[in-house]
Amino acid sequence: MKNSLDLNRRYMFALEDVAREVGQNILNYKGPVEDTKHIRGHEESSIDLFAYTTMIGSLEKHLASFTKEDRFKGEYLFELHELQDLVSEKERGSVLRVLRIDEIDGTTNTKRQIASLFDYNPNSAVSIALCQDESMGSIEVGVIYDLHNNNTFSAMHVDDSYVSFCDRKILNPNDFEEKKGEIEQAILAADPTKKDFRIYDGCRSTAIDIISILRNQFDAYIDPRALWKGSGAMLYQYDIAGVIPIAYGCGLEISDIYGNPIDSYSGRNEPLSIIIARKGLKERFVEALKPIAGGKNGN
C-alpha cells in the first residue's frame, strides 16, 4: 500500500471531483420539486433523491481508478439514507474507513432556487468527509463544493494538523487570523448573549456559514441548538464533517459550546453543539454562553 499521505491526497483529489460533479448536476437539475417521503425526522424531496443517486454514481466512477489494494473499504454514511456497507464478510478484518456525506447541505435553499422564477445559485454545498472511523477526530480528508460561488474547498490531514485548499490552491492560516474591513465582531449565532457582538442569522447551510468566515463575512459560527432537545432542527456530524478539517487548516478554533474538544464525538444520531471562531475568540464565546450553557458539561 502507498504511504498514507500520498493515498489521502489521491482521495482528496477524487472526492473534489465527486463533490464538484454532484454540485454542478444539482445546479442543472430541471425536474420537479416535491417532498416524497419522511425519513428520520426529515422530508425527503425529489432533489434529495436526485442528489443521492448522483452521489452514488459519481463515487463509483471517480473511485474506480484506485487499485484493489487502495480502493475504499468501509461505509457510506448519509443524512437521510441507510448506511451503505461496501465491505464483504471476507474483508471484515482489514482496515475500514467511513465516508460521511451530505449530498445537499442547504436543501431548503436549493428547493427554493429550483422553484424560483429567477436564475441564481443557492447557498448550498455538497459535503464529503473521509474518516478512519465515526469520530470527529478521525477525519483524514474534507471536501466542500460551494454551489453559490462555484468553489471547491478541501483539506487533508498532514502530521498533527490539516492543510487546506480552495480550488487546489493552498490556504495560509495567517490570512484568516484577523477580520478585515470592520471593527465589530460579526458572528452567526442562534442565541446572542453578549451585546458587543454583532449577531447574524445563518443561511440554512452550516458548511456555507463556516466557509463565510474564510470569506471574511463573519468572525465565528456558534450553534447551541443541542441544548434544547426536541426543539427542531439540530446540528449533526454530517452537517460539519466535510468543513471541519478545512476550518482547522485555516487556523480557526473549534470546540463545543462548553469549550471541550469535539474530536471524540461520534454520536450518529446525537446532536452536537459547536463554536468555530477566528484565533483568539473562542474562549470569549465560551464565557459569553455560560449563562445558557451551564457548567463544563452542561450541568
C-alpha positions as CSV (number, residue, x, y, z in Angstrom):
1,M,0.0,0.0,0.0
2,K,1.2,3.5,-0.8
3,N,2.1,5.8,2.1
4,S,-1.0,7.3,3.7
5,L,-0.1,10.9,2.8
6,D,0.0,10.1,-0.9
7,L,-3.1,7.9,-0.7
8,N,-5.1,10.6,1.1
9,R,-4.0,13.2,-1.5
10,R,-5.3,11.0,-4.2
11,Y,-8.6,10.5,-2.3
12,M,-8.9,14.3,-1.8
13,F,-8.5,14.9,-5.5
14,A,-11.1,12.2,-6.3
15,L,-13.6,13.5,-3.7
16,E,-13.1,17.1,-5.0
17,D,-14.1,15.8,-8.5
18,V,-17.1,13.9,-6.9
19,A,-18.4,17.0,-4.9
20,R,-18.0,19.3,-7.9
21,E,-19.7,16.9,-10.3
22,V,-22.6,16.3,-7.9
23,G,-22.9,20.1,-7.2
24,Q,-23.0,21.0,-10.9
25,N,-25.6,18.3,-11.6
26,I,-27.7,19.8,-8.8
27,L,-27.4,23.3,-10.3
28,N,-28.5,21.9,-13.7
29,Y,-31.5,20.0,-12.3
30,K,-34.7,20.8,-14.1
31,G,-37.1,18.3,-12.6
32,P,-40.0,18.7,-10.1
33,V,-39.6,19.9,-6.6
34,E,-41.8,18.0,-4.3
35,D,-41.5,16.1,-1.0
36,T,-41.6,12.4,-1.5
37,K,-41.4,10.7,1.9
38,H,-40.5,11.2,5.6
39,I,-37.1,9.8,6.7
40,R,-35.7,10.1,10.3
41,G,-37.4,13.4,11.1
42,H,-36.7,14.9,7.6
43,E,-38.8,15.3,4.5
44,E,-37.0,13.8,1.5
45,S,-37.7,15.7,-1.6
46,S,-37.2,14.9,-5.3
47,I,-34.0,16.9,-5.3
48,D,-32.7,15.0,-2.3
49,L,-33.2,11.7,-4.2
50,F,-31.6,13.1,-7.3
51,A,-28.6,14.2,-5.3
52,Y,-28.3,10.9,-3.6
53,T,-28.4,8.8,-6.8
54,T,-26.0,11.2,-8.4
55,M,-23.6,11.0,-5.5
56,I,-23.6,7.1,-5.6
57,G,-22.9,7.1,-9.3
58,S,-20.2,9.8,-9.0
59,L,-18.4,7.9,-6.2
60,E,-18.5,4.7,-8.2
61,K,-17.0,6.5,-11.2
62,H,-14.2,8.5,-9.5
63,L,-13.1,5.9,-7.1
64,A,-12.9,3.2,-9.8
65,S,-9.4,4.2,-10.7
66,F,-8.0,3.1,-7.3
67,T,-6.3,-0.3,-7.3
68,K,-7.8,-3.2,-5.4
69,E,-5.3,-2.6,-2.6
70,D,-6.0,1.1,-2.3
71,R,-9.7,1.2,-3.0
72,F,-12.2,2.4,-0.4
73,K,-13.3,-0.2,2.1
74,G,-15.9,0.7,4.6
75,E,-19.2,2.5,4.9
76,Y,-21.0,5.4,3.3
77,L,-23.0,7.4,6.0
78,F,-25.7,9.7,4.6
79,E,-28.0,12.2,6.2
80,L,-31.3,10.6,5.0
81,H,-30.4,7.2,3.6
82,E,-29.4,4.0,5.2
83,L,-25.8,3.1,5.7
84,Q,-24.2,1.8,2.6
85,D,-21.8,-1.0,3.6
86,L,-19.2,-1.7,1.0
87,V,-17.3,-4.4,2.9
88,S,-17.7,-8.1,2.3
89,E,-17.5,-10.6,5.2
90,K,-14.1,-11.6,3.9
91,E,-12.8,-8.1,4.3
92,R,-14.0,-7.6,7.8
93,G,-10.5,-8.0,9.2
94,S,-9.0,-5.3,7.0
95,V,-8.7,-1.6,7.7
96,L,-12.1,0.1,7.3
97,R,-13.0,3.7,6.7
98,V,-16.1,5.9,6.7
99,L,-17.3,8.4,4.0
100,R,-19.6,10.8,5.8
101,I,-21.7,12.5,3.1
102,D,-24.3,15.3,3.0
103,E,-25.3,15.5,-0.7
104,I,-27.1,18.8,-0.2
105,D,-26.3,20.9,2.8
106,G,-28.9,23.6,2.4
107,T,-31.7,21.6,0.9
108,T,-34.4,24.2,1.6
109,N,-32.3,26.9,-0.2
110,T,-31.8,24.6,-3.1
111,K,-35.6,23.7,-3.4
112,R,-36.5,27.4,-3.3
113,Q,-33.9,28.2,-6.0
114,I,-35.2,25.5,-8.3
115,A,-38.8,26.6,-7.8
116,S,-37.9,30.3,-8.3
117,L,-38.7,32.3,-11.4
118,F,-35.2,33.7,-11.4
119,D,-31.8,32.0,-12.2
120,Y,-29.3,32.1,-9.4
121,N,-27.1,29.7,-7.4
122,P,-28.4,28.8,-3.9
123,N,-26.5,29.0,-0.6
124,S,-25.9,25.2,-0.6
125,A,-23.0,22.8,-0.5
126,V,-22.0,19.3,-1.2
127,S,-20.1,17.9,1.7
128,I,-17.9,14.7,2.0
129,A,-15.5,13.6,4.7
130,L,-13.2,10.6,4.6
131,C,-12.7,9.3,8.1
132,Q,-10.9,6.5,9.8
133,D,-13.9,5.8,12.0
134,E,-17.1,7.6,13.1
135,S,-15.4,10.0,15.5
136,M,-14.9,13.7,14.6
137,G,-11.2,13.3,15.4
138,S,-10.6,10.7,12.7
139,I,-11.3,12.9,9.7
140,E,-8.5,12.4,7.1
141,V,-10.0,14.4,4.2
142,G,-12.7,17.0,4.0
143,V,-14.3,18.4,0.8
144,I,-16.9,21.1,0.3
145,Y,-18.3,22.2,-3.1
146,D,-19.9,25.7,-2.7
147,L,-22.8,25.8,-5.1
148,H,-23.3,29.6,-4.7
149,N,-19.7,30.6,-5.7
150,N,-18.6,27.5,-7.6
151,N,-15.6,26.9,-5.4
152,T,-14.2,23.6,-4.2
153,F,-12.7,23.7,-0.7
154,S,-10.7,20.8,0.6
155,A,-8.3,19.7,3.4
156,M,-6.2,16.7,4.2
157,H,-4.6,15.5,7.4
158,V,-0.8,16.1,7.5
159,D,1.2,15.3,10.6
160,D,-0.8,16.6,13.6
161,S,-2.9,19.2,11.7
162,Y,-4.6,19.9,8.4
163,V,-3.6,21.7,5.2
164,S,-6.5,23.4,3.4
165,F,-7.1,24.4,-0.2
166,C,-9.5,26.3,-2.4
167,D,-9.7,25.2,-6.0
168,R,-6.4,23.3,-5.3
169,K,-4.6,26.5,-4.2
170,I,-3.2,26.2,-0.7
171,L,-4.7,28.4,2.0
172,N,-2.4,30.1,4.5
173,P,-3.9,30.1,8.0
174,N,-2.2,33.5,8.7
175,D,-4.6,35.1,6.2
176,F,-7.6,34.2,8.4
177,E,-6.5,35.3,11.9
178,E,-8.0,38.8,11.7
179,K,-11.1,40.3,10.3
180,K,-10.8,42.9,7.6
181,G,-12.9,46.0,6.8
182,E,-15.0,46.2,10.0
183,I,-14.3,46.8,13.7
184,E,-17.2,44.8,15.4
185,Q,-17.1,41.0,15.8
186,A,-19.7,39.6,13.4
187,I,-20.9,36.2,14.4
188,L,-23.6,33.7,13.4
189,A,-25.4,32.5,16.5
190,A,-28.8,31.1,17.5
191,D,-28.8,32.7,20.9
192,P,-27.0,36.0,21.4
193,T,-25.9,36.8,25.0
194,K,-23.2,39.4,24.5
195,K,-24.1,42.9,23.5
196,D,-20.6,43.7,22.0
197,F,-21.0,41.1,19.2
198,R,-23.0,41.8,16.1
199,I,-25.3,38.8,15.6
200,Y,-26.5,37.4,12.3
201,D,-28.7,34.5,11.3
202,G,-27.3,31.7,9.3
203,C,-28.1,31.0,5.7
204,R,-29.5,27.4,6.4
205,S,-26.4,25.7,5.2
206,T,-23.9,25.1,8.0
207,A,-21.0,24.4,5.7
208,I,-21.6,27.7,3.8
209,D,-21.9,29.6,7.1
210,I,-18.5,28.3,8.2
211,I,-16.9,29.0,4.8
212,S,-18.2,32.5,5.1
213,I,-15.7,33.1,7.9
214,L,-13.0,32.3,5.4
215,R,-14.6,34.7,3.0
216,N,-14.3,37.5,5.7
217,Q,-18.0,37.8,6.1
218,F,-18.1,36.6,9.7
219,D,-15.8,36.0,12.6
220,A,-17.4,33.0,14.2
221,Y,-20.1,30.4,13.9
222,I,-22.0,29.3,17.0
223,D,-24.6,26.6,17.2
224,P,-26.0,25.8,20.7
225,R,-29.3,24.1,19.4
226,A,-28.3,20.8,21.0
227,L,-29.1,22.4,24.4
228,W,-32.8,22.3,23.6
229,K,-33.7,18.7,22.9
230,G,-36.7,18.2,20.6
231,S,-36.9,21.9,19.6
232,G,-36.5,21.3,15.9
233,A,-33.6,21.1,13.5
234,M,-30.2,20.2,15.2
235,L,-26.6,20.1,14.2
236,Y,-25.2,16.6,13.4
237,Q,-21.9,15.2,12.1
238,Y,-23.0,15.1,8.5
239,D,-23.6,18.9,8.6
240,I,-20.0,19.7,9.5
241,A,-17.7,16.7,8.9
242,G,-16.6,17.9,5.5
243,V,-15.9,21.5,6.5
244,I,-14.2,20.9,9.9
245,P,-10.8,20.0,8.5
246,I,-10.9,23.0,6.2
247,A,-11.6,25.2,9.2
248,Y,-8.8,23.7,11.2
249,G,-6.4,24.0,8.2
250,C,-7.2,27.8,8.1
251,G,-6.3,28.2,11.7
252,L,-9.9,28.5,13.1
253,E,-10.5,27.4,16.7
254,I,-13.2,24.7,17.3
255,S,-14.9,23.3,20.3
256,D,-18.4,22.5,21.7
257,I,-20.1,25.4,23.5
258,Y,-18.6,24.4,26.8
259,G,-15.1,24.7,25.3
260,N,-14.5,21.0,25.1
261,P,-12.8,19.4,22.0
262,I,-15.1,17.7,19.6
263,D,-12.6,15.1,18.4
264,S,-14.0,12.3,20.5
265,Y,-17.6,13.0,19.4
266,S,-19.0,10.0,17.5
267,G,-22.8,10.0,18.0
268,R,-24.5,9.1,14.8
269,N,-27.9,10.4,15.9
270,E,-26.8,12.7,18.8
271,P,-26.9,16.5,18.2
272,L,-23.7,18.4,18.5
273,S,-23.1,22.0,19.7
274,I,-20.2,23.9,18.3
275,I,-18.2,27.1,18.3
276,I,-15.9,27.8,15.3
277,A,-14.1,31.1,15.5
278,R,-11.1,33.1,14.4
279,K,-7.9,32.6,16.5
280,G,-8.2,34.1,20.0
281,L,-12.0,34.5,20.0
282,K,-13.3,31.0,21.1
283,E,-12.8,31.5,24.8
284,R,-14.7,34.8,24.7
285,F,-17.7,33.0,23.2
286,V,-17.5,30.1,25.7
287,E,-17.6,32.7,28.5
288,A,-20.4,34.6,26.9
289,L,-22.5,31.4,26.5
290,K,-22.2,30.2,30.1
291,P,-25.5,31.8,31.2
292,I,-27.4,29.4,28.8
293,A,-24.9,26.6,28.5
294,G,-24.4,25.9,32.2
295,G,-21.2,24.1,33.5
296,K,-18.4,22.4,31.7
297,N,-20.5,19.5,30.5
298,G,-23.9,21.3,30.7
299,N,-24.5,20.6,34.4
